[in-house]
Amino acid sequence: MVNAAVLPALVAAGYDRTIAEVRRRPAPAVAADPVAVPPLDEVLDVGEGWARLRPGAAVDLGGVGKGWLADRLAERLENAVVNLGGDLRALGAGPGGEGWTAGLCDGSAVRVTNAGIATSGRAGRRWAGGHHLIDPRTGRPAPGGPDAVSVVAATALAAEVLAKLVALRGLAEGVPLAMARGAERVRSAILQEPAA
């Protein structure tokens, strides 16, 4: 459900510049044709400690990059939180020895010692006619799911992938799948639209 090869489909859906610029455009009269999302092994050559993008291929690391990087930075620390735009990795017992406290999308808080937390959903990057979460099965923005979903897991990368799984599959199907794949906690929210 999380495939970095979604970039051409994301651009076809309308997310081809900053979100502010995309939101200023009028809604398209007709939805763009879906763009097939290839398996990752068709766009990347991977070896021991290296990866190379094949000629003509494109990837979008927005779905996994912040979580992966938070984990890599945290490996260098002992008792800290690495927070990259809301995707975070906590290590150690925190300043008071009781863990690190983080807010989740539903307004609740969680205390963790060694965990990753990530939030995903349609609310933050939405525009007339679409949003940025591309379902790799269809090549289109996912049709449903919660506005936001936060996941606590063993690592920030795992939390990020599992949050997207729930956002793409919806709560009824996604939460059990995420829990079976290592999510420790899943919270969701339906956000209010800003007043016009």
DRENDODO-283960 format. One line per field, with one value per atom (N, C-alpha, C): atom name; residue in three letters; x, y negated, z. Coordinates in steps of 0.02 Angstrom, whole numbers, padded with zeros to 5 digits. Example, Ala and Ser with C-alpha at 12.3 -4.5 7.8 and 13.67 -1.06 7.14 Angstrom:
! residues 2
atom	N CA C N CA C
type	Ala Ala Ala Ser Ser Ser
x	00660 00615 00660 00642 00684 00645
y	00284 00225 00165 00112 00053 -00002
z	00390 00390 00390 00354 00357 00394
END
This chain:
! residues 196
atom	N CA C N CA C N CA C N CA C N CA C N CA C N CA C N CA C N CA C N CA C N CA C N CA C N CA C N CA C N CA C N CA C N CA C N CA C N CA C N CA C N CA C N CA C N CA C N CA C N CA C N CA C N CA C N CA C N CA C N CA C N CA C N CA C N CA C N CA C N CA C N CA C N CA C N CA C N CA C N CA C N CA C N CA C N CA C N CA C N CA C N CA C N CA C N CA C N CA C N CA C N CA C N CA C N CA C N CA C N CA C N CA C N CA C N CA C N CA C N CA C N CA C N CA C N CA C N CA C N CA C N CA C N CA C N CA C N CA C N CA C N CA C N CA C N CA C N CA C N CA C N CA C N CA C N CA C N CA C N CA C N CA C N CA C N CA C N CA C N CA C N CA C N CA C N CA C N CA C N CA C N CA C N CA C N CA C N CA C N CA C N CA C N CA C N CA C N CA C N CA C N CA C N CA C N CA C N CA C N CA C N CA C N CA C N CA C N CA C N CA C N CA C N CA C N CA C N CA C N CA C N CA C N CA C N CA C N CA C N CA C N CA C N CA C N CA C N CA C N CA C N CA C N CA C N CA C N CA C N CA C N CA C N CA C N CA C N CA C N CA C N CA C N CA C N CA C N CA C N CA C N CA C N CA C N CA C N CA C N CA C N CA C N CA C N CA C N CA C N CA C N CA C N CA C N CA C N CA C N CA C N CA C N CA C N CA C N CA C N CA C N CA C N CA C N CA C N CA C N CA C N CA C N CA C N CA C N CA C N CA C N CA C N CA C N CA C N CA C N CA C N CA C N CA C N CA C N CA C N CA C N CA C N CA C N CA C N CA C N CA C N CA C N CA C N CA C N CA C N CA C N CA C N CA C N CA C N CA C N CA C N CA C
type	Met Met Met Val Val Val Asn Asn Asn Ala Ala Ala Ala Ala Ala Val Val Val Leu Leu Leu Pro Pro Pro Ala Ala Ala Leu Leu Leu Val Val Val Ala Ala Ala Ala Ala Ala Gly Gly Gly Tyr Tyr Tyr Asp Asp Asp Arg Arg Arg Thr Thr Thr Ile Ile Ile Ala Ala Ala Glu Glu Glu Val Val Val Arg Arg Arg Arg Arg Arg Arg Arg Arg Pro Pro Pro Ala Ala Ala Pro Pro Pro Ala Ala Ala Val Val Val Ala Ala Ala Ala Ala Ala Asp Asp Asp Pro Pro Pro Val Val Val Ala Ala Ala Val Val Val Pro Pro Pro Pro Pro Pro Leu Leu Leu Asp Asp Asp Glu Glu Glu Val Val Val Leu Leu Leu Asp Asp Asp Val Val Val Gly Gly Gly Glu Glu Glu Gly Gly Gly Trp Trp Trp Ala Ala Ala Arg Arg Arg Leu Leu Leu Arg Arg Arg Pro Pro Pro Gly Gly Gly Ala Ala Ala Ala Ala Ala Val Val Val Asp Asp Asp Leu Leu Leu Gly Gly Gly Gly Gly Gly Val Val Val Gly Gly Gly Lys Lys Lys Gly Gly Gly Trp Trp Trp Leu Leu Leu Ala Ala Ala Asp Asp Asp Arg Arg Arg Leu Leu Leu Ala Ala Ala Glu Glu Glu Arg Arg Arg Leu Leu Leu Glu Glu Glu Asn Asn Asn Ala Ala Ala Val Val Val Val Val Val Asn Asn Asn Leu Leu Leu Gly Gly Gly Gly Gly Gly Asp Asp Asp Leu Leu Leu Arg Arg Arg Ala Ala Ala Leu Leu Leu Gly Gly Gly Ala Ala Ala Gly Gly Gly Pro Pro Pro Gly Gly Gly Gly Gly Gly Glu Glu Glu Gly Gly Gly Trp Trp Trp Thr Thr Thr Ala Ala Ala Gly Gly Gly Leu Leu Leu Cys Cys Cys Asp Asp Asp Gly Gly Gly Ser Ser Ser Ala Ala Ala Val Val Val Arg Arg Arg Val Val Val Thr Thr Thr Asn Asn Asn Ala Ala Ala Gly Gly Gly Ile Ile Ile Ala Ala Ala Thr Thr Thr Ser Ser Ser Gly Gly Gly Arg Arg Arg Ala Ala Ala Gly Gly Gly Arg Arg Arg Arg Arg Arg Trp Trp Trp Ala Ala Ala Gly Gly Gly Gly Gly Gly His His His His His His Leu Leu Leu Ile Ile Ile Asp Asp Asp Pro Pro Pro Arg Arg Arg Thr Thr Thr Gly Gly Gly Arg Arg Arg Pro Pro Pro Ala Ala Ala Pro Pro Pro Gly Gly Gly Gly Gly Gly Pro Pro Pro Asp Asp Asp Ala Ala Ala Val Val Val Ser Ser Ser Val Val Val Val Val Val Ala Ala Ala Ala Ala Ala Thr Thr Thr Ala Ala Ala Leu Leu Leu Ala Ala Ala Ala Ala Ala Glu Glu Glu Val Val Val Leu Leu Leu Ala Ala Ala Lys Lys Lys Leu Leu Leu Val Val Val Ala Ala Ala Leu Leu Leu Arg Arg Arg Gly Gly Gly Leu Leu Leu Ala Ala Ala Glu Glu Glu Gly Gly Gly Val Val Val Pro Pro Pro Leu Leu Leu Ala Ala Ala Met Met Met Ala Ala Ala Arg Arg Arg Gly Gly Gly Ala Ala Ala Glu Glu Glu Arg Arg Arg Val Val Val Arg Arg Arg Ser Ser Ser Ala Ala Ala Ile Ile Ile Leu Leu Leu Gln Gln Gln Glu Glu Glu Pro Pro Pro Ala Ala Ala Ala Ala Ala
x	00041 00000 00043 00105 00149 00202 00202 00246 00275 00339 00371 00367 00346 00340 00275 00240 00177 00186 00247 00255 00219 00225 00188 00112 00085 00014 -00004 00040 00029 00027 00073 00075 00012 -00008 -00069 -00131 -00130 -00187 -00190 -00136 -00136 -00085 -00049 00000 00068 00076 00137 00177 00157 00193 00175 00192 00177 00102 00084 00014 -00024 00007 -00026 -00043 00003 -00010 -00064 -00062 -00111 -00181 -00186 -00252 -00281 -00239 -00264 -00294 -00281 -00308 -00382 -00420 -00490 -00493 -00547 -00555 -00561 -00529 -00535 -00606 -00629 -00696 -00702 -00649 -00648 -00586 -00593 -00535 -00485 -00421 -00369 -00372 -00351 -00347 -00298 -00311 -00264 -00198 -00145 -00078 -00059 -00043 -00024 00039 00038 00095 00134 00196 00234 00261 00274 00308 00376 00398 00460 00520 00520 00578 00582 00530 00533 00563 00569 00597 00664 00682 00745 00788 00853 00903 00930 00932 00954 01009 01061 01116 01133 01186 01207 01229 01187 01204 01194 01161 01150 01084 01058 00999 01007 00983 00989 00922 00898 00836 00849 00807 00815 00800 00832 00819 00745 00720 00651 00602 00625 00582 00580 00529 00522 00494 00516 00490 00471 00428 00408 00423 00473 00492 00453 00404 00364 00327 00312 00275 00316 00382 00425 00487 00504 00568 00577 00526 00534 00542 00503 00509 00576 00599 00664 00719 00718 00770 00768 00708 00704 00736 00724 00756 00832 00857 00930 00962 00930 00958 00955 00902 00895 00947 00971 01023 01086 01095 01155 01145 01086 01069 01050 01046 01028 00961 00949 00888 00863 00823 00803 00742 00713 00660 00683 00677 00690 00622 00603 00538 00548 00527 00533 00463 00438 00372 00315 00320 00266 00278 00324 00344 00403 00398 00452 00474 00535 00564 00588 00563 00581 00626 00679 00725 00737 00740 00757 00697 00711 00659 00637 00663 00642 00677 00666 00702 00685 00624 00605 00604 00624 00626 00559 00508 00442 00422 00468 00453 00441 00428 00415 00341 00311 00240 00232 00187 00173 00098 00075 00005 -00012 -00072 -00095 -00150 -00169 -00215 -00284 -00304 -00370 -00371 -00314 -00309 -00286 -00280 -00255 -00179 -00150 -00077 -00055 00006 00034 00103 00123 00190 00228 00287 00327 00399 00435 00506 00547 00531 00567 00514 00497 00442 00446 00410 00400 00327 00313 00245 00241 00188 00177 00103 00087 00018 00014 -00038 -00050 -00124 -00143 -00213 -00223 -00286 -00304 -00309 -00316 -00332 -00278 -00216 -00163 -00147 -00150 -00133 -00192 -00243 -00305 -00318 -00347 -00365 -00430 -00459 -00521 -00509 -00544 -00537 -00488 -00455 -00408 -00370 -00325 -00279 -00217 -00168 -00101 -00091 -00138 -00129 -00152 -00104 -00119 -00123 -00178 -00185 -00146 -00093 -00053 -00090 -00146 -00186 -00225 -00242 -00283 -00248 -00194 -00161 -00199 -00247 -00288 -00285 -00304 -00311 -00359 -00342 -00385 -00454 -00507 -00574 -00602 -00575 -00604 -00550 -00568 -00520 -00528 -00496 -00502 -00465 -00484 -00448 -00376 -00368 -00301 -00299 -00241 -00231 -00160 -00154 -00089 -00077 -00015 00005 00067 00068 00127 00152 00217 00247 00319 00355 00424 00471 00461 00505 00462 00493 00457 00439 00483 00468 00408 00407 00350 00286 00289 00230 00205 00251 00232 00199 00227 00198 00130 00124 00061 00007 00026 -00022 -00050 -00007 -00030 -00074 -00057 -00098 -00170 -00177 -00244 -00277 -00240 -00269 -00294 -00259 -00278 -00333 -00330 -00379 -00442 -00439 -00496 -00491 -00530 -00524 -00544 -00600 -00626 -00576 -00546 -00498 -00427 -00409 -00340 -00316 -00358 -00336 -00316 -00358 -00337 -00272 -00266 -00204 -00144 -00151 -00096 -00077 -00126 -00113 -00078 -00097 -00066 00006 00022 00089 00133 00112 00156 00135 00078 00055 00039 00061 00046 -00018 -00031 -00090 -00108 -00173 -00198 -00253 -00248 -00300 -00318 -00381 -00402 -00443 -00450 -00489 -00524 -00583 -00618 -00610 -00578 -00562 -00616 -00626 -00675 -00646 -00688 -00667 -00664 -00614 -00612 -00673 -00696 -00754 -00734 -00780 -00765 -00772
y	00060 00000 -00063 -00059 -00117 -00102 -00141 -00129 -00196 -00205 -00269 -00283 -00235 -00246 -00282 -00312 -00346 -00416 -00441 -00511 -00528 -00490 -00508 -00511 -00466 -00467 -00528 -00547 -00606 -00670 -00675 -00733 -00733 -00675 -00671 -00691 -00678 -00696 -00771 -00806 -00879 -00907 -00864 -00889 -00894 -00947 -00955 -01017 -01051 -01110 -01117 -01173 -01179 -01173 -01151 -01142 -01208 -01264 -01329 -01344 -01331 -01343 -01296 -01233 -01185 -01206 -01230 -01250 -01311 -01352 -01412 -01395 -01336 -01316 -01299 -01312 -01289 -01213 -01185 -01112 -01089 -01033 -01009 -00986 -00997 -00977 -00901 -00867 -00794 -00770 -00718 -00690 -00662 -00671 -00645 -00569 -00543 -00470 -00443 -00384 -00356 -00339 -00342 -00323 -00260 -00207 -00144 -00155 -00127 -00131 -00066 -00069 -00006 00019 00083 00109 00074 00066 00030 00062 00128 00160 00146 00116 00096 00026 -00012 -00080 -00088 -00040 -00044 00017 00004 00058 00053 00108 00107 00157 00137 00180 00174 00205 00202 00131 00095 00027 -00027 -00012 -00064 -00051 -00104 -00100 -00152 -00135 -00181 -00182 -00242 -00250 -00235 -00194 -00177 -00238 -00242 -00299 -00306 -00367 -00381 -00368 -00341 -00325 -00384 -00386 -00439 -00410 -00438 -00416 -00477 -00465 -00515 -00486 -00513 -00487 -00519 -00560 -00593 -00544 -00484 -00436 -00397 -00400 -00362 -00400 -00454 -00488 -00516 -00551 -00581 -00528 -00475 -00422 -00388 -00372 -00339 -00384 -00448 -00494 -00504 -00509 -00515 -00455 -00395 -00335 -00339 -00359 -00363 -00414 -00472 -00522 -00498 -00465 -00441 -00388 -00351 -00301 -00331 -00396 -00431 -00459 -00451 -00482 -00428 -00448 -00400 -00415 -00477 -00496 -00560 -00553 -00611 -00595 -00648 -00641 -00676 -00642 -00672 -00682 -00744 -00760 -00794 -00761 -00789 -00801 -00859 -00878 -00835 -00813 -00773 -00698 -00675 -00605 -00602 -00563 -00566 -00498 -00498 -00439 -00459 -00426 -00439 -00383 -00402 -00353 -00373 -00324 -00337 -00355 -00369 -00380 -00453 -00497 -00567 -00604 -00670 -00711 -00695 -00672 -00656 -00582 -00541 -00469 -00434 -00470 -00440 -00434 -00445 -00440 -00508 -00506 -00566 -00570 -00629 -00638 -00670 -00641 -00669 -00670 -00721 -00727 -00689 -00660 -00623 -00664 -00643 -00682 -00691 -00647 -00652 -00695 -00727 -00770 -00734 -00668 -00631 -00634 -00613 -00612 -00542 -00525 -00460 -00472 -00429 -00432 -00370 -00381 -00326 -00333 -00276 -00277 -00261 -00208 -00189 -00172 -00222 -00212 -00264 -00250 -00298 -00318 -00380 -00404 -00443 -00430 -00466 -00478 -00532 -00548 -00556 -00529 -00536 -00547 -00566 -00575 -00624 -00635 -00676 -00750 -00768 -00837 -00888 -00872 -00922 -00943 -00898 -00913 -00894 -00936 -00926 -00987 -00976 -01031 -01013 -01060 -01047 -00991 -00936 -00880 -00826 -00833 -00780 -00791 -00745 -00750 -00709 -00711 -00684 -00610 -00576 -00505 -00463 -00438 -00399 -00325 -00293 -00222 -00187 -00151 -00121 -00068 -00044 00006 -00026 -00091 -00124 -00181 -00208 -00265 -00330 -00332 -00391 -00407 -00469 -00483 -00434 -00410 -00362 -00392 -00354 -00382 -00395 -00365 -00374 -00374 -00350 -00348 -00408 -00406 -00461 -00523 -00581 -00643 -00638 -00608 -00601 -00537 -00506 -00446 -00448 -00437 -00433 -00361 -00340 -00272 -00274 -00234 -00223 -00153 -00147 -00083 -00082 -00029 -00022 -00074 -00095 -00144 -00197 -00253 -00306 -00283 -00246 -00221 -00174 -00128 -00082 -00120 -00170 -00209 -00246 -00273 -00310 -00264 -00207 -00159 -00135 -00119 -00094 -00148 -00211 -00265 -00273 -00268 -00272 -00213 -00154 -00095 -00107 -00133 -00147 -00203 -00255 -00310 -00288 -00242 -00218 -00165 -00121 -00065 -00084 -00137 -00155 -00121 -00145 -00121 -00048 -00028 00040 00093 00082 00131 00115 00051 00031 00041 00027 00033 00105 00155 00224 00244 00221 00236 00204 00141 00106 00138 00157 00190 00257 00293 00358 00349 00290 00277 00235 00229 00198 00131 00104 00042 00056 00011 00018 -00020 -00074 -00115 -00150 -00156 -00191 -00238 -00301 -00351 -00386 -00405 -00440 -00501 -00544 -00606 -00625 -00653 -00687 -00761 -00798 -00867 -00913 -00968 -01017 -01059 -01072 -01117 -01188 -01228 -01297 -01336 -01382 -01423 -01467 -01473 -01513 -01587
z	00000 00000 00000 00019 00017 -00035 -00088 -00144 -00167 -00162 -00181 -00255 -00296 -00368 -00387 -00339 -00353 -00382 -00389 -00410 -00475 -00529 -00589 -00578 -00538 -00522 -00480 -00434 -00393 -00435 -00482 -00528 -00571 -00597 -00638 -00599 -00533 -00491 -00477 -00495 -00486 -00438 -00403 -00354 -00387 -00427 -00466 -00448 -00395 -00369 -00296 -00264 -00193 -00181 -00121 -00105 -00110 -00092 -00097 -00170 -00215 -00286 -00313 -00293 -00316 -00292 -00231 -00204 -00239 -00269 -00304 -00373 -00399 -00464 -00459 -00512 -00511 -00514 -00489 -00491 -00563 -00581 -00649 -00664 -00726 -00746 -00746 -00765 -00769 -00733 -00693 -00658 -00709 -00693 -00737 -00741 -00797 -00803 -00752 -00724 -00676 -00710 -00672 -00695 -00658 -00695 -00663 -00621 -00561 -00516 -00521 -00547 -00554 -00487 -00483 -00423 -00416 -00355 -00342 -00377 -00382 -00414 -00489 -00518 -00588 -00597 -00544 -00550 -00515 -00472 -00434 -00445 -00453 -00448 -00377 -00341 -00271 -00262 -00226 -00209 -00135 -00114 -00044 -00026 00010 00032 -00021 -00076 -00127 -00164 -00194 -00237 -00292 -00352 -00408 -00444 -00459 -00496 -00569 -00599 -00670 -00713 -00772 -00817 -00834 -00831 -00847 -00790 -00735 -00678 -00629 -00587 -00537 -00473 -00417 -00352 -00310 -00261 -00212 -00144 -00110 -00045 00013 -00003 00048 00093 00068 00107 00157 00152 00197 00220 00186 00197 00267 00294 00360 00414 00410 00461 00458 00397 00389 00416 00399 00421 00497 00526 00599 00633 00606 00635 00628 00570 00559 00605 00614 00659 00732 00750 00819 00837 00787 00800 00831 00822 00846 00916 00945 01009 01059 01123 01175 01208 01226 01262 01230 01177 01138 01096 01068 01018 00955 00899 00834 00802 00789 00761 00694 00641 00573 00546 00560 00534 00560 00622 00652 00651 00610 00613 00660 00713 00763 00786 00812 00844 00912 00964 01033 01057 01092 01122 01194 01237 01306 01349 01412 01462 01467 01426 01429 01484 01487 01536 01608 01623 01692 01706 01658 01667 01657 01636 01628 01554 01509 01438 01407 01343 01304 01288 01294 01280 01212 01172 01105 01095 01059 01042 00979 00977 00919 00884 00824 00783 00814 00859 00890 00952 00967 01026 01088 01086 01143 01144 01199 01206 01225 01206 01221 01250 01297 01326 01302 01273 01245 01268 01268 01282 01220 01186 01125 01073 01032 00984 00929 00876 00823 00821 00801 00795 00729 00692 00629 00619 00584 00567 00491 00462 00391 00380 00321 00305 00248 00232 00175 00192 00255 00273 00257 00269 00262 00191 00145 00075 00031 00034 -00002 -00046 -00104 -00149 -00183 -00219 -00255 -00305 -00296 -00342 -00321 -00264 -00246 -00181 -00168 -00111 -00128 -00084 -00100 -00085 -00056 -00041 -00100 -00137 -00197 -00179 -00198 -00188 -00245 -00231 -00284 -00323 -00297 -00334 -00391 -00384 -00434 -00471 -00442 -00472 -00462 -00416 -00402 -00327 -00309 -00238 -00206 -00147 -00112 -00101 -00112 -00111 -00041 00010 00076 00129 00187 00242 00287 00344 00392 00367 00393 00376 00402 00461 00490 00532 00532 00573 00601 00666 00700 00721 00712 00730 00773 00825 00867 00850 00834 00817 00842 00827 00852 00823 00762 00729 00696 00679 00643 00573 00540 00473 00475 00523 00529 00544 00588 00604 00542 00503 00443 00391 00380 00332 00356 00420 00446 00448 00461 00459 00388 00338 00269 00250 00275 00263 00287 00348 00375 00336 00319 00281 00213 00182 00115 00118 00166 00169 00208 00247 00290 00357 00405 00473 00482 00453 00464 00441 00383 00357 00379 00381 00394 00465 00514 00584 00601 00586 00601 00563 00501 00463 00496 00517 00549 00616 00655 00720 00709 00658 00644 00619 00594 00568 00615 00677 00727 00755 00735 00766 00839 00882 00954 00972 00934 00947 00881 00868 00809 00832 00813 00828 00764 00756 00695 00713 00663 00675 00610 00618 00565 00582 00539 00554 00526 00560 00538 00481 00431 00377 00406 00385 00408 00383 00424 00404 00345 00297 00237 00251
END
